[in-house]
């Protein structure tokens, strides 16, 4: 049986100033998805395993047309008129509702694995329309801020979805992300539902300036400008109350020298950007301590550079 296994990394979306358009991939944590070719012309899920220790990871639907990992594969197979099907085994290394792009990782990993099994694989960018179908099933919204960095690697700015257009932003080499995840689940649909549909002109101007400063800082290799621009005037104030202790966690990160800190995706994970490994360790410990002081006894934390590779094949059997 021909099969391929992909590792799809966790991602930090929004990056404070780029709601639904900015995101970057991290290393060390992600989903593993094995896709096998089958004789019957169907897509089916045969296994969902939790690698996180959180039983919520087993609550994902097993129907292929309802699971983020496989709904895109159905359309992918139909559009390419393949005379074979796919069997999918999903091993969740990203907890559901963590704000680390778990649904995006499952979607991307399945597509990357399946694509590698074709005689002539499609370019990575061509997989995005199918990945968007998975994200829509997972969050009832179409956005690629997690999908783009997971699929393509690096720090990405999504310009449009149809057609898919993006820019890879140059992350300063010394830039590190500290990502802290308290063991609680925050549903993405709920976190989007509470957002106000309208924003004030003043906040729009301030947010636009922050986004522009962040992008300019990346291209100028200016970590100080990146830090000065990492203030979210629109989304963070509305979601902060959903995360117990968020204000204290962010304050702890800044007190230890972080360039900036905010909510990862829709939360509850929180990220901080730093410019050295020594600072990163202090920021991580301070953030974890602040979460624990507010009742989160189980907290995961990672320190990672921007993952430039994105999803990759880690095993293949021809």
Beta strands, then each sheet from edge to edge (+ up, - down):
strand 1: 3-13
strand 2: 22-38
strand 3: 43-50
strand 4: 85-92
strand 5: 155-161
strand 6: 164-169
strand 7: 176-182
strand 8: 260-263
strand 9: 270-274
strand 10: 299-305
strand 11: 312-317
sheet 1: 3+ 4+ 2- 1+ 11-
sheet 2: 3+ 4+ 2- 5+ 6-
sheet 3: 8+ 9- 7+ 10-
end
